[in-house]
Amino acid sequence: MTLRLDYNNMMSHMLGTEGIAQAEIDSLSAKIANANAAMVAKRAAGKMAWRDLPYNQSQVVQDINAYVAEVKDDIDAFVVLGIGGSALGPMAVQQALNHPFYNELPREKRGGYPKLYVVDNVDPERLVYLFQTIDPARCLFNVISKSGSTSETMSQFMIVQKLLEEKIGKEAAKKLIVCTTDAASGNLITIAKQEGYRYFIIPSAVGGRFSELTPVGLLPAAFCGIDIAGLLEGAAQMDKLCAPDDICKNAPHMFALLHYIGMTRGKNITVVMPYADSLKFISDWFAQLWAESLGKQYDLEGNVVNVGQTPVKALGVTDQHSQVQLYAEGPFDKIIVLLGVDEYRETITIPKTYGDMPSLGFLGGVTHNQLIKTEQDATEYALTKAGRMNMTITLPKVTPQTLGQLLYFFEVATAYAGELMNIDAFDQPGVEEGKNATYAMFGRPGYEEKKAELDAAPAKDAKFVI
């Protein structure tokens, strides 16, 4: 089973002058060839190490599955302490592949696996309320930080560590903390070895937002009974489909090219709108991947370009009643990506009730499966009729394999878009500026110059506060 990309509604034969003509794609053949060559060269040079994950994680999968089997019966919950991709990826995979009310199910209906909680913010209420919900002494806490200096995650870790050691003692606490981090550099690997915590390794050349197919995502998924080998298998399938140089046969590359052309026409927003609750959090995960990778001030030559596209998340059919009005009749500044599935995992039929009321009777005997698919088709039609660029990615069914394909599809598309835009899709200087300012405000050693810069910033004027 392979996902498919339908981009008819991006093209001029469907949208007229608002669409893209094949001749426009053909005119970019040199840029496409350069992007293809750059993708191959960077992969060969180890600059896209995430592309090798479908092939080099076999031993990691074995180690993770053995660890899960060893400890899962001794814990009630698996708690992720992470932020960014370390949280968004595990949440997206869990939502996609497990029961939507997984934590509310009795343990036997969860296959004997623990509950999953993801703590991805430092709102002071978050951990307090979590501790009121769980028994920390019956939880395994997964600290995810490649550098071990992520303030949010490491502050959570220090709180949890202290709580556990006070509650059950230092030796017992060791068994309830597992780290996911870099093999050699950073604070967390040092702490893990010093304290005797179990740890798993993030390959050093794999960045955070591309790390879902490392232990960052594989460990939480395995603790929820998800087939992590299947995720990697699906990613490998998609990797093979990314091989053709002919962009008309390479779906991730075409996805990126269409967005690139759209951006040149002022389509500075892309909306990802799944028509399946299981794929709801894929939009959140994609938003980080797309925004952090492509929103850049400088191109590869150091020119100021201020490029990027704002990702927006929506959910069909929910947001037909909240956002689609804007998409159909608002500014022509968006590309809408619909995510659909051919086959849902459950079927439910609407009773043949109120047949004497025409506005309700037509629904009798129809399944919700038919209703949601019809509403997706209707939204697609309405957007196209209004001249709005849209495309559809369809999964035959949501499985570990097809989800692995989708994750890898978006990663390759993001990297390829970066090549077309002539920017570095793998750095994040805008994020680092905020991090550095935080460090300086707290007086972290080494950030004195940044602290002086902050102290010299203009003061706020009270007359503009009302």
Summary of the structure (lengths in Angstrom):
residues: 466
radius of gyration: 23.8
end to end distance: 57.5
largest distance: 75.7
contacts: 1508
relative contact order: 0.14
helix: 55%
strand: 14%
